[in-house]
């Protein structure tokens, strides 16, 4: 399929909404409407879905790729994941604003979307910018007086 569609939600969620019986008819209709506006018939998209397990088996068995996840998280891998999700969120927001503009629902030109993520410790009430929080190794709430910098 050649259509470039930015739907609200990840692919797995969209798949479950369209395929599962417990999804509300209204939510299914909303997703199908978004697909219709973007061009491809929802039935074509639904027919093209393949499961995560099918892809994983193909990668392992046909292409000989190791699909095991990293057993231990590192700060670098966490930063990469966070940066990827921020970039993805920004792209979805910009695309949605452009669609609203193109539909005549908002007036806008040359928008710059930015995000600021803050982390608040529920124990201390301290709030940090995400990158500062990671750089300092978290909040002081779990440090004993001997561990304090």
N, C-alpha and C positions, 0 to 999 in steps of 0.2 A: 504494500500500500504506500502511495506517495504522499498522502495528506499529512500535514504537520499539525497536530492537535494538542493543545494544552488543556487537559481536563483537570479539575480539582480532585486530587487524590492520586495515590500511587496505582500502578497497573494492577496489582493484586487486589486492591480494594474495588477497583472498577470491575474487574473480572467477577468478583464475588457478588457485587451488586447486580450485575446483569444475569448471572447464572444461578444464583441461589434463590430458593423459594421463600426464605425468610426476609428477603429484601422487600421494602415497601414498593408498591406499584408507582408511587409518586417519585421515589428516588430513581427507579429504573427509567421512568419517563424523562426525568431531568438529564440523566446521562445520555440517553438516546437523542434527546433534543440537542445537546451540545455536539454530539457526533454529527447529527444531521446538518447543523449550522456550519460545521467544518467541512462537510462534503461527503465523507464515506457513509454508506448505509450502515446502521448499527448491526444489522445481520452479518454484513461482511466482516466487521471488526470482531464480533462474537465468534464467527467461524474460524478466524485467524488466531484465536487465543491458543496457546499451548502452555502446559503446566511447567512450573519451575523444575519439577522432578524430571520431566521429559528432556528439558534442556540440559540439566545436570548429567543425566545418563548419556546423552549424546556427546557431551564434552568429555566425559570420562571414557566411555566405551569406544567411540568412533574416532575421537581426536587425541585420546591419550592424555588429556589434561587433568591435573590435580585440582579438584574443586573443593578440597577441604578448607574450611575457614581457619584463619589464624587463631590458634588456641588462646593466645594471650594478647590483650590489648596493650598498645603502647601510646605514649603521648603523641608521637608523630602520626600514628594511624588514626587516633581520635581526632586530631587536628585536621587531617585529610578528609575524614568523614564529615566533620562539621563544616569545613569550607565547601565541600561538594553540596551539602544540603542547603547552605546559605545561597550558593550560586543558583541552585535549582529553584529555590523559593523566589529569589529575585527575578528569575526568568519567567516564572509563572505569573507573578504579580505584574511585571511589565507587559507581558502578553495580554493579560486580562484587561489592564488599563487601555492598551491599544485597541482591543476589541470593543470596549465600551465607547472609546472615542470614535472608532469607525462606524459604530451603530448610532452615533449621534446622542448618546446618553450622558456623556461628559464632554466638557470643553477642556482641551489640554494640548500642549505641544512641547516637545523636547523635555520630557520628564526624566528625572534621575531618581531612581528608587534606591534607598539605602535601608539597612537594617542595623539595629543595635540590640545585642543580646545581653541581658543582665541576669546574674545568678544571685539569688537571695538565700542565705542560710536561715532556716526556720528556727534553729536553736538560738542564734545570736541576733538575728535581724539584720546582719551586715549584708550589704549589696555590693556586687563587684561586676565590672565588665567581664564578659566571658574569658577573653584572652588573659586579663590580669588574674582572674581566678585560677586558670590553669597554670600560669607562670609562677604563681606563689604557692602552688601545690594545694589549693583548696582554702578552706576557712580555718581560722585559729581555734575554733570550738573544740576540735578533737586533739589539740596539742596540750601536753602537760607543760608546766612551767619550765621543766628541764629542756623541752624541745623547742621552746620559743626562740625565734631568731634574735 
